[in-house]
Amino acid sequence: MSSLVDAIAPPRLGTRFRWLMASSWSSNAADGMAFAAGPLLVASQSTEPLLVALASILSQLPWMLFGLHAGVVADRLDRRRLMVVMNLARVAVVGVLVAAIATDAVGITIVLVTMFVLGTAEVFADTTGGTLLPMLVDHDDLGIANARLRFGHITLNRLVVPPVGALLFAAGMAIPFVAQGVLLALAAVLVTRIGATPRARDVVETTARQDIVEGLRWVWQHPAMRLLVITILAFNITFGATYSIMVLYASERLGLDAAGFGLFATFGAAGGIAGTILYGRVERRLRASGIMRVGLLIETVTHLILAVTTTPVIAFATLFVFGGHEAMWGTTASTVRQRAVPNELQGRVAAVYGVAVLGSLVIGSALGGVIASVWGITAPFWFGFAGSLLIVVRMWRDFGVLTDDGRLADPVPA
């Protein structure tokens, strides 16, 4: 057992990292439980398409409303305590939902409000969680540490736990949410084992707006961080355009049924797991700039292959490779950001990146629906290919600002 733990979290990462990883994995398991049970609960209360779609929107809207403010809070308060408070707040909200279900008082209004409040707490918890890692792990080990955290996210949040949540919902509507609450409480307890963490800033004499502006300015003046934000903005628009209609693509283009689509999505998650496992070796060979440049090519080729193929096996293999790229890109982006950003700005810069990720996905999803409606089911993939190709041509040389050891170039005035 000890050798397995050492393989998952090498001793050099430290005991404090292991507690953080355990907390993160528990939180991801809780999110995975709700990933399947949440939509099922919404559908049990209403079959109105607008209300069903509204549930998804309300769970994402907090990032747009509070994402930048969450970064400010993470840079002002004790980050470990903030994580505990946010996870316990989520436990309380889930507890109210469970009570409503148990007393037959649940309705679509309660469900929608719950989605929004949980999403808000998750924004603050996720933003703060990303700032704790560079306080616990040496800079040279941030890559492998981020890969281990992402492994838990992909495995528990996307692959293993969602089917369990669906099965538990079938057994009893409240059961998966009870499990979610227990897992969130466990995450709160585990993060307390990290021990004390100092505030990023001891004295704060600025307003929240001034803090947000400072974070935005820092990102814009740092050539590599600016590059990462602009690239993910562009790439997630092209990715969102295809992801939003993927279920229709699987059915109409590949001829897959519901089970086949589930397997299709599983291949992407499996590729992500492979990417996190191999990350340490790849990072040593390609470094940050190499991983990003290879990712540019994989993203572009993925859109092209899916645009022309009608063969499920080819599509499955393509999605597997894309999943590996997605995991490595996300891990690298987190690592280089944590290596470059001063501790007192970690929350605000992470928030800027997080808002860019989600905002561009929302834009891309809207575009994908319109493009597919007008030009057909493969049109979003051609849009994705053309857009990604332009990004490759424009950004290829710019990734030279990532140095060979994965750290970012020194910031220069804009």
Beta strands, then each sheet from edge to edge (+ up, - down):
end
